[in-house]
Amino acid sequence: MQLHHYIGLLRRAERNLADAFRQVADAHSAEPDVEGMCKRLAEQCERHDRGLEPFTERFGEDSGDEPDRLHSDLFEGTREGPLALLRDLHDLYLMANECDITWTLVGQAARAIRDEELVATVESCEGETTIQLAWLRTRSKAAAPQTLVVT
C-alpha cells in the first residue's frame, strides 16, 4: 500500500500552504480582507495537517521533498510592486490546487479500503480547500483589472 506517500505529501503541502498564506497576509496587510482571510486560511491548513495525524500513525508518512520543491518553485516569498498581490494570489491558488487534487486521491484510496474515518476527514478538509480555491479565484478576479489595466 502506498497511501503513506500521499498522506505525507498532503501533510507537507498543507503546511507549506499555511506558511505561504501567512507570508501573504503579512506582506499585504494594507489590504485588510487579504490579511484577515489569509490568516484564517492558514489556520485551516494547519487544522488539516493536524487532522491527518491519526492516519500518519496508522499508515505512515513519506512525502519525500515533492511538496517542498513545489513550494520553492512557486513561492519564493512575497513580491513588491504593482503585480505583487495578484502574483502572490496566483501562487497560492496553484499551491491550493496541489492540496485539492491530493485530497481527492487520498479520498479515493480511503473509499477503496473502506476507512470511514479517513473518508470523513477527507470530505471535511476537501470541502474547505474548495472554499479556499473559490476565495483565491474571486479575490484574484477583483485584483486583476486594477493591476493589469489601470496601473
Beta strands, then each sheet from edge to edge (+ up, - down):
end
